[in-house]
Amino acid sequence: MIDESHAEPAAAAPSRLSLPEKEHKLPGPAAGRPAMEQAAPYVESVFPPLPATPGPVDIAAPVIRHPPAPEEPKQAARKPAMVKGPTARPATGKAVAALTIEHGMVKLLVYRGGVVLDYKKIECPPQMFRGSLASDIGGVATLLAGSASLMKGTGTTLVAAAPGYQASLHYLTLPRANGMDPSIVIPQMARRRFGISTEGSRIAWRRQSITLGEDNWLVVSATPKSVASLSAIARAAGLRLGSVEIRAFALARAIGQENAVGAWTSADGMDAVVVRDWLPVTYISNYWGPEPALDGKSLVNHALEVIESAIETHEAKHPDVPITMDVPIYLTGSPVQDTPAAIEAVAKQLGRSVTSPMLPVSMPSGFPVHDFIVNIGLAMGVGR
């Protein structure tokens, strides 16, 4: 997600302040704090509080969106819901609805306290989409509004994921300097080091760790168009969107592994994220455009290309932390739900262990995990 307080205005005044560039390195855990407990940047909203008890789901992302919303009116206490599943238990805590939009479909999932309460996949006409984003805002919003009853009476917080093809994630090491203003320096360095401009991107950041004389920052970005599209759809559907997060963090939470490679597929592209010490450190996306029928062979070829590219990119940037053969790879997404044999085929071609994520949540019988993997990861970041 990206924090409004950290989102750089499009018309920001230039500054003469400049710092010498440092050789990039991955930040280690801050003193006394496990890496998994440290936060990452969001592209909208306020940063969530750090968890009292660290764990693999406690991966907070820097937020890309929203001013604080007025408090919901208090509702009468409700009896905890029970959902059948491998770890059936009462649903307690804060309810959260997670929204994702892919080419030709909208997905909405309601979650509370480790339990999937309800979910809906809404098929949309392909002509409502263009370039990985919804172009017919009103049409998509109308279809979403028809399923908004899933959230009725839950006091639910709504979160969403920005498309990977419109987002980026980087780590930045800067020397500590008295009087340094991150709101000036980090956008400057993002432009210089990563080619991210404040005119074409919403930028958010979060300090990840502090070492002697240096600060390590996690910087994320998303295009204004991708964030505005999600906001407009939610608003037109009568829903209040709380925050927007890039998919990398949702995938890292859902995978729930200290070190892993996660690959998520859709009809028009694929994301891959390398997770080290519970946090996403390398994130790439490949947009190939909508394919009418993404058959098994095409899916396997795309997956091989993106996974290998993610590993090569990571090892080029971070040769000190290579992806060894014992690091598991997870392949997921709606096309995998339809073609599960692709997992074994990719494993055979790579000569590595490739499997499906095993989620530590209670879910209804027959729940399509691959379809809703990103929604669950989003919800895990809020509905602890």
BAVEX-750506 format. One record per residue (C-alpha): residue number from 1; residue in one letter; x, y, z. Coordinates in nm, 4 decimals, always signed. Layout:
N
seq NUM&type A&u X&v Y&w Z
...
This chain:
384
seq 1&type M&u +0.0000&v +0.0000&w +0.0000
seq 2&type I&u +0.1184&v +0.3636&w -0.0288
seq 3&type D&u +0.0926&v +0.6098&w +0.2554
seq 4&type E&u -0.0631&v +0.9444&w +0.1620
seq 5&type S&u +0.1729&v +1.1109&w +0.4061
seq 6&type H&u +0.4617&v +0.9656&w +0.2023
seq 7&type A&u +0.3133&v +1.0077&w -0.1468
seq 8&type E&u +0.5077&v +1.2744&w -0.3322
seq 9&type P&u +0.2939&v +1.5479&w -0.4976
seq 10&type A&u +0.3176&v +1.5577&w -0.8770
seq 11&type A&u +0.4265&v +1.9208&w -0.8692
seq 12&type A&u +0.6922&v +1.8877&w -0.6013
seq 13&type A&u +0.9462&v +2.1685&w -0.6014
seq 14&type P&u +1.2991&v +2.0659&w -0.7009
seq 15&type S&u +1.5632&v +2.0662&w -0.4312
seq 16&type R&u +1.9365&v +2.1148&w -0.4476
seq 17&type L&u +1.9930&v +1.8730&w -0.1635
seq 18&type S&u +2.1865&v +1.5714&w -0.2874
seq 19&type L&u +2.3581&v +1.2803&w -0.1204
seq 20&type P&u +2.6331&v +1.0587&w -0.2579
seq 21&type E&u +2.5043&v +0.7320&w -0.3977
seq 22&type K&u +2.5852&v +0.4192&w -0.2019
seq 23&type E&u +2.6377&v +0.0690&w -0.3296
seq 24&type H&u +2.2997&v -0.0988&w -0.2857
seq 25&type K&u +2.2707&v -0.3771&w -0.0324
seq 26&type L&u +1.9872&v -0.5620&w +0.1298
seq 27&type P&u +1.8974&v -0.4302&w +0.4728
seq 28&type G&u +1.9347&v -0.6722&w +0.7582
seq 29&type P&u +1.6994&v -0.6771&w +1.0558
seq 30&type A&u +1.7088&v -0.3686&w +1.2738
seq 31&type A&u +1.8704&v -0.4296&w +1.6085
seq 32&type G&u +1.6443&v -0.6373&w +1.8287
seq 33&type R&u +1.3706&v -0.6799&w +1.5656
seq 34&type P&u +1.3169&v -0.9826&w +1.3420
seq 35&type A&u +1.3127&v -0.9010&w +0.9701
seq 36&type M&u +0.9577&v -1.0356&w +0.9374
seq 37&type E&u +0.8390&v -0.7812&w +1.1958
seq 38&type Q&u +0.9670&v -0.4841&w +1.0007
seq 39&type A&u +0.7390&v -0.2936&w +0.7690
seq 40&type A&u +0.7509&v -0.2334&w +0.3955
seq 41&type P&u +0.6103&v +0.0679&w +0.2051
seq 42&type Y&u +0.2479&v +0.1035&w +0.0856
seq 43&type V&u +0.1184&v +0.3013&w -0.2093
seq 44&type E&u -0.1936&v +0.4384&w -0.0346
seq 45&type S&u -0.3122&v +0.4753&w +0.3274
seq 46&type V&u -0.1607&v +0.4912&w +0.6722
seq 47&type F&u +0.1017&v +0.2399&w +0.7753
seq 48&type P&u -0.0511&v -0.0358&w +0.9881
seq 49&type P&u +0.0888&v -0.0763&w +1.3399
seq 50&type L&u +0.3670&v -0.3265&w +1.3858
seq 51&type P&u +0.2435&v -0.6570&w +1.5249
seq 52&type A&u +0.2989&v -0.7432&w +1.8879
seq 53&type T&u +0.3958&v -1.0982&w +1.7921
seq 54&type P&u +0.6109&v -1.1363&w +1.4788
seq 55&type G&u +0.5304&v -1.4046&w +1.2264
seq 56&type P&u +0.5263&v -1.4753&w +0.8532
seq 57&type V&u +0.1963&v -1.2906&w +0.7997
seq 58&type D&u +0.3209&v -0.9753&w +0.9746
seq 59&type I&u +0.4551&v -0.8188&w +0.6565
seq 60&type A&u +0.3401&v -0.4588&w +0.6425
seq 61&type A&u +0.3755&v -0.2798&w +0.3120
seq 62&type P&u +0.4200&v +0.0932&w +0.2456
seq 63&type V&u +0.0768&v +0.2306&w +0.1394
seq 64&type I&u -0.0194&v +0.4131&w -0.1805
seq 65&type R&u -0.3558&v +0.5534&w -0.0833
seq 66&type H&u -0.6047&v +0.7253&w +0.1315
seq 67&type P&u -0.6856&v +0.9965&w +0.3787
seq 68&type P&u -0.8259&v +0.8664&w +0.7083
seq 69&type A&u -1.1931&v +0.7787&w +0.6661
seq 70&type P&u -1.4591&v +0.8616&w +0.9244
seq 71&type E&u -1.5191&v +0.5890&w +1.1770
seq 72&type E&u -1.7869&v +0.3342&w +1.1015
seq 73&type P&u -2.0886&v +0.3419&w +1.3343
seq 74&type K&u -2.0570&v +0.0791&w +1.6026
seq 75&type Q&u -2.2617&v -0.2339&w +1.5458
seq 76&type A&u -2.4051&v -0.4877&w +1.7819
seq 77&type A&u -2.1741&v -0.7763&w +1.8626
seq 78&type R&u -2.2119&v -1.0649&w +1.6219
seq 79&type K&u -2.1670&v -1.4317&w +1.6959
seq 80&type P&u -1.8368&v -1.5510&w +1.5444
seq 81&type A&u -1.8848&v -1.7336&w +1.2161
seq 82&type M&u -1.7640&v -2.0916&w +1.1790
seq 83&type V&u -1.6198&v -2.2028&w +0.8470
seq 84&type K&u -1.5446&v -2.5646&w +0.7693
seq 85&type G&u -1.1873&v -2.6292&w +0.6674
seq 86&type P&u -0.8626&v -2.7994&w +0.7634
seq 87&type T&u -0.8275&v -2.5695&w +1.0668
seq 88&type A&u -1.1896&v -2.4726&w +1.1359
seq 89&type R&u -1.2207&v -2.2113&w +1.4093
seq 90&type P&u -1.4352&v -1.9090&w +1.4979
seq 91&type A&u -1.3780&v -1.5969&w +1.2886
seq 92&type T&u -1.2820&v -1.3194&w +1.5316
seq 93&type G&u -1.1167&v -0.9787&w +1.5049
seq 94&type K&u -1.1408&v -0.7147&w +1.2349
seq 95&type A&u -1.3237&v -0.8037&w +0.9128
seq 96&type V&u -1.1513&v -0.7090&w +0.5889
seq 97&type A&u -1.2595&v -0.7327&w +0.2255
seq 98&type A&u -0.9841&v -0.7741&w -0.0329
seq 99&type L&u -1.0442&v -0.6570&w -0.3898
seq 100&type T&u -0.8389&v -0.7548&w -0.6935
seq 101&type I&u -0.9093&v -0.6799&w -1.0572
seq 102&type E&u -0.7567&v -0.8765&w -1.3443
seq 103&type H&u -0.8298&v -0.8807&w -1.7128
seq 104&type G&u -1.1858&v -1.0068&w -1.7490
seq 105&type M&u -1.2570&v -1.0611&w -1.3797
seq 106&type V&u -1.3100&v -0.8979&w -1.0429
seq 107&type K&u -1.2436&v -1.0897&w -0.7200
seq 108&type L&u -1.3804&v -1.0006&w -0.3786
seq 109&type L&u -1.3014&v -1.1924&w -0.0590
seq 110&type V&u -1.4158&v -1.1293&w +0.2999
seq 111&type Y&u -1.1833&v -1.2464&w +0.5767
seq 112&type R&u -1.1627&v -1.2213&w +0.9538
seq 113&type G&u -0.9180&v -1.3607&w +1.2046
seq 114&type G&u -0.7677&v -1.6300&w +0.9828
seq 115&type V&u -1.1017&v -1.7372&w +0.8348
seq 116&type V&u -1.2334&v -1.6861&w +0.4812
seq 117&type L&u -1.5952&v -1.5855&w +0.5389
seq 118&type D&u -1.7109&v -1.5382&w +0.1799
seq 119&type Y&u -1.5786&v -1.4817&w -0.1703
seq 120&type K&u -1.6946&v -1.4094&w -0.5228
seq 121&type K&u -1.5288&v -1.4159&w -0.8651
seq 122&type I&u -1.7129&v -1.1932&w -1.1114
seq 123&type E&u -1.6613&v -1.2511&w -1.4827
seq 124&type C&u -1.6478&v -0.9275&w -1.6863
seq 125&type P&u -1.6626&v -0.8725&w -2.0644
seq 126&type P&u -1.3036&v -0.8425&w -2.1973
seq 127&type Q&u -1.3892&v -0.5170&w -2.3743
seq 128&type M&u -1.4159&v -0.3515&w -2.0317
seq 129&type F&u -1.0362&v -0.3758&w -1.9962
seq 130&type R&u -0.7374&v -0.2226&w -2.1692
seq 131&type G&u -0.3683&v -0.2611&w -2.0882
seq 132&type S&u -0.4201&v -0.4540&w -1.7599
seq 133&type L&u -0.6617&v -0.1896&w -1.6247
seq 134&type A&u -1.0385&v -0.1553&w -1.6320
seq 135&type S&u -1.1330&v +0.1009&w -1.8987
seq 136&type D&u -1.5100&v +0.0839&w -1.8432
seq 137&type I&u -1.5181&v +0.2064&w -1.4830
seq 138&type G&u -1.8961&v +0.2244&w -1.4637
seq 139&type G&u -1.9486&v -0.1210&w -1.6131
seq 140&type V&u -1.7013&v -0.2928&w -1.3806
seq 141&type A&u -1.8368&v -0.0994&w -1.0812
seq 142&type T&u -2.1910&v -0.2117&w -1.1598
seq 143&type L&u -2.0817&v -0.5757&w -1.1617
seq 144&type L&u -1.8885&v -0.5273&w -0.8360
seq 145&type A&u -2.1836&v -0.3551&w -0.6692
seq 146&type G&u -2.3937&v -0.6652&w -0.7364
seq 147&type S&u -2.1609&v -0.8606&w -0.5041
seq 148&type A&u -2.1119&v -0.5920&w -0.2396
seq 149&type S&u -2.3671&v -0.7726&w -0.0216
seq 150&type L&u -2.0776&v -0.9987&w +0.0844
seq 151&type M&u -1.9611&v -0.7092&w +0.2997
seq 152&type K&u -2.2995&v -0.6094&w +0.4390
seq 153&type G&u -2.3122&v -0.5742&w +0.8150
seq 154&type T&u -1.9491&v -0.6712&w +0.8741
seq 155&type G&u -1.8011&v -0.3247&w +0.9311
seq 156&type T&u -1.5475&v -0.4353&w +0.6755
seq 157&type T&u -1.2296&v -0.2526&w +0.5746
seq 158&type L&u -1.1709&v -0.2691&w +0.1970
seq 159&type V&u -0.8166&v -0.3120&w +0.0622
seq 160&type A&u -0.6995&v -0.3624&w -0.2961
seq 161&type A&u -0.3907&v -0.4590&w -0.4967
seq 162&type A&u -0.2383&v -0.2501&w -0.7745
seq 163&type P&u -0.1404&v -0.4399&w -1.0924
seq 164&type G&u +0.2201&v -0.5562&w -1.0874
seq 165&type Y&u +0.2777&v -0.4280&w -1.4402
seq 166&type Q&u +0.2084&v -0.0784&w -1.3066
seq 167&type A&u +0.4213&v -0.1099&w -0.9906
seq 168&type S&u +0.7794&v -0.1451&w -0.8691
seq 169&type L&u +0.9764&v -0.2266&w -0.5545
seq 170&type H&u +1.3323&v -0.1238&w -0.4698
seq 171&type Y&u +1.5708&v -0.1032&w -0.1747
seq 172&type L&u +1.7798&v +0.2066&w -0.1218
seq 173&type T&u +2.0758&v +0.2574&w +0.1120
seq 174&type L&u +2.1521&v +0.6181&w +0.2056
seq 175&type P&u +2.4125&v +0.7680&w +0.4363
seq 176&type R&u +2.2576&v +0.9166&w +0.7468
seq 177&type A&u +2.2744&v +1.2947&w +0.7403
seq 178&type N&u +2.1490&v +1.5512&w +0.9872
seq 179&type G&u +1.8511&v +1.7384&w +0.8524
seq 180&type M&u +1.7867&v +1.4955&w +0.5659
seq 181&type D&u +1.4247&v +1.5223&w +0.4516
seq 182&type P&u +1.3129&v +1.1843&w +0.3082
seq 183&type S&u +1.0270&v +1.3535&w +0.1216
seq 184&type I&u +1.2871&v +1.5389&w -0.0851
seq 185&type V&u +1.5798&v +1.2991&w -0.1008
seq 186&type I&u +1.4024&v +0.9679&w -0.1665
seq 187&type P&u +1.2072&v +1.0882&w -0.4743
seq 188&type Q&u +1.5329&v +1.2367&w -0.6069
seq 189&type M&u +1.7190&v +0.9093&w -0.5572
seq 190&type A&u +1.4281&v +0.7047&w -0.6942
seq 191&type R&u +1.4490&v +0.9043&w -1.0157
seq 192&type R&u +1.8287&v +0.8853&w -1.0343
seq 193&type R&u +1.8767&v +0.5217&w -0.9384
seq 194&type F&u +1.5593&v +0.3538&w -1.0626
seq 195&type G&u +1.4145&v +0.5911&w -1.3224
seq 196&type I&u +1.0965&v +0.6513&w -1.1188
seq 197&type S&u +0.9566&v +1.0009&w -1.1648
seq 198&type T&u +0.7109&v +1.1722&w -0.9339
seq 199&type E&u +0.5197&v +1.2897&w -1.2412
seq 200&type G&u +0.4485&v +0.9344&w -1.3580
seq 201&type S&u +0.4308&v +0.7446&w -1.0292
seq 202&type R&u +0.2891&v +0.7474&w -0.6807
seq 203&type I&u +0.5844&v +0.6795&w -0.4526
seq 204&type A&u +0.5937&v +0.5566&w -0.0933
seq 205&type W&u +0.8790&v +0.4498&w +0.1309
seq 206&type R&u +0.9588&v +0.3099&w +0.4685
seq 207&type R&u +1.2781&v +0.2853&w +0.6674
seq 208&type Q&u +1.3544&v -0.0841&w +0.6975
seq 209&type S&u +1.6636&v -0.0895&w +0.9109
seq 210&type I&u +1.9399&v +0.1276&w +1.0497
seq 211&type T&u +2.3068&v +0.0370&w +1.0417
seq 212&type L&u +2.6142&v +0.2332&w +1.1425
seq 213&type G&u +2.5976&v +0.5610&w +0.9529
seq 214&type E&u +2.3356&v +0.4360&w +0.7053
seq 215&type D&u +1.9597&v +0.4053&w +0.6652
seq 216&type N&u +1.8069&v +0.1319&w +0.4533
seq 217&type W&u +1.4783&v +0.2227&w +0.2826
seq 218&type L&u +1.2169&v +0.0213&w +0.1015
seq 219&type V&u +1.0642&v +0.2209&w -0.1839
seq 220&type V&u +0.7548&v +0.1220&w -0.3813
seq 221&type S&u +0.5683&v +0.2917&w -0.6623
seq 222&type A&u +0.2550&v +0.2551&w -0.8705
seq 223&type T&u +0.1164&v +0.4598&w -1.1563
seq 224&type P&u -0.1485&v +0.7196&w -1.0675
seq 225&type K&u -0.3722&v +0.5642&w -1.3325
seq 226&type S&u -0.3698&v +0.2199&w -1.1691
seq 227&type V&u -0.4499&v +0.3614&w -0.8248
seq 228&type A&u -0.7149&v +0.6012&w -0.9585
seq 229&type S&u -0.8830&v +0.3168&w -1.1508
seq 230&type L&u -0.9250&v +0.1067&w -0.8358
seq 231&type S&u -1.0480&v +0.4051&w -0.6364
seq 232&type A&u -1.3001&v +0.5053&w -0.9025
seq 233&type I&u -1.4414&v +0.1530&w -0.9340
seq 234&type A&u -1.4844&v +0.1156&w -0.5568
seq 235&type R&u -1.6432&v +0.4596&w -0.5261
seq 236&type A&u -1.8835&v +0.3984&w -0.8158
seq 237&type A&u -1.9796&v +0.0640&w -0.6578
seq 238&type G&u -2.0663&v +0.2438&w -0.3332
seq 239&type L&u -1.7652&v +0.1066&w -0.1449
seq 240&type R&u -1.5019&v +0.2943&w +0.0548
seq 241&type L&u -1.1508&v +0.1860&w -0.0334
seq 242&type G&u -0.9122&v +0.2007&w +0.2599
seq 243&type S&u -0.5747&v +0.1266&w +0.0993
seq 244&type V&u -0.3927&v +0.0026&w -0.2096
seq 245&type E&u -0.0880&v -0.2213&w -0.1951
seq 246&type I&u +0.1356&v -0.3679&w -0.4645
seq 247&type R&u +0.0926&v -0.7432&w -0.5159
seq 248&type A&u +0.4430&v -0.8371&w -0.4004
seq 249&type F&u +0.3551&v -0.8024&w -0.0317
seq 250&type A&u +0.0299&v -0.9968&w -0.0606
seq 251&type L&u +0.2143&v -1.2821&w -0.2324
seq 252&type A&u +0.4880&v -1.2837&w +0.0322
seq 253&type R&u +0.2291&v -1.3071&w +0.3122
seq 254&type A&u +0.0257&v -1.5785&w +0.1438
seq 255&type I&u +0.3330&v -1.7898&w +0.0674
seq 256&type G&u +0.4382&v -1.7592&w +0.4314
seq 257&type Q&u +0.7985&v -1.8709&w +0.3849
seq 258&type E&u +1.1130&v -1.7059&w +0.5153
seq 259&type N&u +1.2897&v -1.7595&w +0.1819
seq 260&type A&u +1.1056&v -1.8433&w -0.1402
seq 261&type V&u +1.0209&v -1.7491&w -0.4967
seq 262&type G&u +0.6539&v -1.6832&w -0.5669
seq 263&type A&u +0.5079&v -1.6679&w -0.9176
seq 264&type W&u +0.1513&v -1.5475&w -0.9762
seq 265&type T&u -0.0200&v -1.5778&w -1.3125
seq 266&type S&u -0.3221&v -1.4195&w -1.4783
seq 267&type A&u -0.4714&v -1.4208&w -1.8264
seq 268&type D&u -0.2591&v -1.1275&w -1.9412
seq 269&type G&u +0.0648&v -1.1438&w -1.7439
seq 270&type M&u +0.2629&v -1.2706&w -1.4513
seq 271&type D&u +0.4397&v -1.1440&w -1.1378
seq 272&type A&u +0.7335&v -1.3048&w -0.9621
seq 273&type V&u +0.8689&v -1.2080&w -0.6214
seq 274&type V&u +1.1811&v -1.3242&w -0.4402
seq 275&type V&u +1.1289&v -1.3357&w -0.0639
seq 276&type R&u +1.4229&v -1.3166&w +0.1757
seq 277&type D&u +1.3778&v -1.2977&w +0.5549
seq 278&type W&u +1.0004&v -1.2888&w +0.4974
seq 279&type L&u +1.0123&v -0.9683&w +0.2892
seq 280&type P&u +0.9897&v -0.9238&w -0.0892
seq 281&type V&u +1.3289&v -0.8043&w -0.2149
seq 282&type T&u +1.3067&v -0.8580&w -0.5918
seq 283&type Y&u +0.9861&v -0.8062&w -0.7884
seq 284&type I&u +0.9345&v -0.8360&w -1.1630
seq 285&type S&u +0.6287&v -0.8442&w -1.3881
seq 286&type N&u +0.5727&v -0.9556&w -1.7445
seq 287&type Y&u +0.2680&v -0.8230&w -1.9298
seq 288&type W&u +0.1978&v -1.0154&w -2.2491
seq 289&type G&u -0.1570&v -0.8963&w -2.3111
seq 290&type P&u -0.4806&v -1.0939&w -2.2902
seq 291&type E&u -0.4707&v -1.4392&w -2.4435
seq 292&type P&u -0.8140&v -1.5816&w -2.5353
seq 293&type A&u -0.7053&v -1.9292&w -2.4289
seq 294&type L&u -0.3950&v -1.9566&w -2.2109
seq 295&type D&u -0.3344&v -2.3270&w -2.2649
seq 296&type G&u -0.1095&v -2.5454&w -2.0528
seq 297&type K&u +0.1912&v -2.5177&w -2.2853
seq 298&type S&u +0.1740&v -2.1377&w -2.2988
seq 299&type L&u +0.1318&v -2.1183&w -1.9226
seq 300&type V&u +0.4380&v -2.3342&w -1.8614
seq 301&type N&u +0.6484&v -2.1348&w -2.1098
seq 302&type H&u +0.5459&v -1.8035&w -1.9560
seq 303&type A&u +0.6095&v -1.9333&w -1.6046
seq 304&type L&u +0.9563&v -2.0615&w -1.6943
seq 305&type E&u +1.0496&v -1.7302&w -1.8551
seq 306&type V&u +0.9334&v -1.5149&w -1.5632
seq 307&type I&u +1.0666&v -1.7372&w -1.2825
seq 308&type E&u +1.4083&v -1.7691&w -1.4467
seq 309&type S&u +1.4155&v -1.3950&w -1.5098
seq 310&type A&u +1.3300&v -1.3232&w -1.1451
seq 311&type I&u +1.6092&v -1.5506&w -1.0221
seq 312&type E&u +1.8621&v -1.4004&w -1.2650
seq 313&type T&u +1.7584&v -1.0442&w -1.1756
seq 314&type H&u +1.7836&v -1.1153&w -0.8054
seq 315&type E&u +2.1233&v -1.2808&w -0.8251
seq 316&type A&u +2.2595&v -0.9989&w -1.0427
seq 317&type K&u +2.1479&v -0.7404&w -0.7849
seq 318&type H&u +2.2229&v -0.9481&w -0.4743
seq 319&type P&u +2.5032&v -1.1955&w -0.5502
seq 320&type D&u +2.5616&v -1.2364&w -0.1762
seq 321&type V&u +2.2171&v -1.3985&w -0.1289
seq 322&type P&u +2.1672&v -1.6337&w -0.4272
seq 323&type I&u +1.8596&v -1.8481&w -0.4847
seq 324&type T&u +2.0000&v -2.1871&w -0.3936
seq 325&type M&u +1.8394&v -2.5106&w -0.5072
seq 326&type D&u +1.6754&v -2.5653&w -0.1691
seq 327&type V&u +1.4730&v -2.2411&w -0.1914
seq 328&type P&u +1.1124&v -2.3431&w -0.2736
seq 329&type I&u +0.9216&v -2.1999&w -0.5692
seq 330&type Y&u +0.5457&v -2.1459&w -0.5538
seq 331&type L&u +0.3333&v -2.1211&w -0.8675
seq 332&type T&u -0.0189&v -1.9874&w -0.8338
seq 333&type G&u -0.2925&v -1.7703&w -0.9922
seq 334&type S&u -0.6175&v -1.8376&w -1.1773
seq 335&type P&u -0.4595&v -2.0119&w -1.4814
seq 336&type V&u -0.2930&v -2.2560&w -1.2382
seq 337&type Q&u -0.6337&v -2.3213&w -1.0810
seq 338&type D&u -0.7531&v -2.4313&w -1.4260
seq 339&type T&u -0.4315&v -2.6166&w -1.5216
seq 340&type P&u -0.2779&v -2.7648&w -1.2036
seq 341&type A&u -0.0514&v -2.9961&w -1.4094
seq 342&type A&u +0.1510&v -2.6861&w -1.4992
seq 343&type I&u +0.3140&v -2.6966&w -1.1553
seq 344&type E&u +0.4730&v -3.0373&w -1.2159
seq 345&type A&u +0.5736&v -2.9396&w -1.5707
seq 346&type V&u +0.7494&v -2.6233&w -1.4510
seq 347&type A&u +0.9263&v -2.8176&w -1.1739
seq 348&type K&u +1.0542&v -3.0709&w -1.4268
seq 349&type Q&u +1.1865&v -2.8011&w -1.6603
seq 350&type L&u +1.3526&v -2.6008&w -1.3837
seq 351&type G&u +1.4889&v -2.9004&w -1.1959
seq 352&type R&u +1.3686&v -2.7353&w -0.8748
seq 353&type S&u +1.0937&v -2.7891&w -0.6193
seq 354&type V&u +0.7758&v -2.6138&w -0.7402
seq 355&type T&u +0.4535&v -2.6436&w -0.5455
seq 356&type S&u +0.1310&v -2.4700&w -0.4378
seq 357&type P&u +0.1143&v -2.2412&w -0.1337
seq 358&type M&u -0.0232&v -2.3984&w +0.1838
seq 359&type L&u -0.2260&v -2.1259&w +0.3516
seq 360&type P&u -0.2568&v -2.1104&w +0.7321
seq 361&type V&u -0.6225&v -2.0072&w +0.7119
seq 362&type S&u -0.9574&v -2.1756&w +0.7512
seq 363&type M&u -1.1582&v -2.1792&w +0.4296
seq 364&type P&u -1.4789&v -2.3280&w +0.2882
seq 365&type S&u -1.4690&v -2.6712&w +0.1303
seq 366&type G&u -1.3715&v -2.6492&w -0.2357
seq 367&type F&u -1.2289&v -2.3006&w -0.1976
seq 368&type P&u -1.0252&v -2.2074&w -0.5128
seq 369&type V&u -0.6985&v -2.1117&w -0.3462
seq 370&type H&u -0.5119&v -2.0187&w -0.6653
seq 371&type D&u -0.7923&v -1.7861&w -0.7753
seq 372&type F&u -0.7867&v -1.5885&w -0.4502
seq 373&type I&u -0.4243&v -1.6136&w -0.3386
seq 374&type V&u -0.3606&v -1.2379&w -0.3709
seq 375&type N&u -0.6893&v -1.1502&w -0.1982
seq 376&type I&u -0.5958&v -1.3697&w +0.0975
seq 377&type G&u -0.2491&v -1.2159&w +0.1181
seq 378&type L&u -0.4020&v -0.8684&w +0.1161
seq 379&type A&u -0.6477&v -0.9610&w +0.3889
seq 380&type M&u -0.3792&v -1.1218&w +0.6054
seq 381&type G&u -0.2048&v -0.7853&w +0.6222
seq 382&type V&u -0.5083&v -0.6239&w +0.7864
seq 383&type G&u -0.7335&v -0.8912&w +0.9352
seq 384&type R&u -0.4883&v -1.0467&w +1.1801
